[in-house]
Amino acid sequence: MKYIILTFMIVLFSGCATWNGVKQDTRTGANWTKEKVHEGAVYIEKKTQ
């Protein structure tokens, strides 16, 4: 019984940490993508002028 509760606690708390990490990575990932797309557009604009 003790091992079942311990396993449940590990799964519960490790899942929460993982979910927070996913949310943070998703939030910053969108900004990184926007910056890279903008830099690519500026590069193409300079090359085509």
Secondary structure, DSSP 8 states (H G I E B T S, - for coil): -HHHHHHHHHHHHHHHHHHHHHHHHHHHHHHHHHHHHHHHHHHHHHHH-
